[in-house]
Amino acid sequence: MTTKTTLMPVAQAQQQIMAHAHCQLPIETVPLFNARGRVLGAPVSSTTNVPPADNSAMDGYALCVADLAMRVIPVTQRIAAGQVPHVLTAHTCARVFTGAEVPPNAELVVIQEDVEIVDGGIRLLPGALQQGQPAGQFIRRAGQDVIQGQVVCDAGTKLESRHLGVLASMGVENVAVYRRLKVAIASTGSELVNPGQALQPGQIYNSNRFLLAGLVDQLGMELVDLGIIEDQLSLTQAALAEAAEQADIIITSGGVSEGEEDHVKAAVQALGRLDVWKLAIKPGKPLAFGQVNTTPFFGLPGNPASVLVTFMVMARPFLLASQGCSQTAGHSIKATLTNPPKRPSIRQEYLRVRVLSEEQGGLKLEAMTNQNSGVLSTAMKGDGLAVVKANTYGVDAQQVEFLPYLSYGV
């Protein structure tokens, strides 16, 4: 006789799983040029001002405010980017170009369109004088972007292109980052074959391997590919034991239900322990979390849409925290679901949706017609997931949280 397992609420499972997330990775130094996607293991402070000196934001003429009233202003310097200016001689101006340092006593830059070149120098056009030329105009001050000594990036920052640009502007050559997290993935199922092989009766292609590999790679982590595990307890145990030796975290797909050919749960319990099993989530109910020896383990369901949802909601934050990221939560947006469920579910639902419009009243979403957990193409054609709370339907289920695929690297 079997006993019915109580389904754990999503929020409770998230809290319980994240309590086990710790970064224990060593720190290594890498060139900034190769650091995109890496996580800082130490804060980065600037050793210089950015920009290092006052410079011109436009092509024009640098001068003092008091000299604006002169009929003709002599030009005594020509300063291109990379050249060092001299102090302005009284009642003169300097020809400057975008990015060039301005003389230390210059008070503003007048753009070249507001002057005319005449014998003996330049003359401001009447219209330019009428519209006013305030002090500081078109001068980018030293340190306006970054101040010397400023902590620009904290430890735990996942470096993206925008971070690299700022750090490069500070003269940073190398950064201290955590070693890449090693994530082992395996697909369970004797029916699975990889693309490139001819399908035999009873076989299907292994889509989860490619889905998980892409999700792990997008996070900037190192993939340990264990391939396909056939539905045998001994083979499952051996593969999991090998994964625990090679990786920091193990993720499998399939084999976590209670069928006679589902061996992952028993294998994990024999080698370690299960802390979480069966969630009130749809799709993805038979998710498992625990340890193989001392290595954290996620057992995702076998259906591909369930893999996608449980990775986004459960595995991804844990992986990021284990990599040392300070920001682990994904981006969510309040939205209106135009075709909410007509019947309530005891499980929190993650519906594949597409964006209809972004109007003044907010974001409008439409749930894809086929929400079967074995159908992944609706995710490919959609824009994200809409979170529908348990036991809600109809009008009560219209206000949702939207999880955009782009924000999750899907």
Secondary structure, DSSP 8 states (H G I E B T S, - for coil): -------B-HHHHHHHHHTT------EEEEEGGG-TT-BBSS-EE-SS-BSSS-EESSSEEEE-GGGGG-SSB-EEEEE-TT-------TT-EEEE-TT-B--TT--EEEEGGGEEEETTEEEE-HHHHHH---TTTTEE-TTSSB-TT-EEE-TT-B--HHHHHHHHHTT--EEEEE---EEEEEEE-TTEE-TTS---TT-EE-HHHHHHHHHHHHTT-EEEEEEEE-S-HHHHHHHHHHHHHH-SEEEEES--SSSTT--HHHHHHHHEEEEEE-BSEES-TT-EEEEETTEEEEEE-SSHHHHHHHIIIIIHHHHHHHTT-S------EEEEESS--SS--SSEEEEEEEEEEEETTEEEEEE-S---TT--HHHHHS-EEEEE-TT--GGGGSEEEEEEGGGGT-
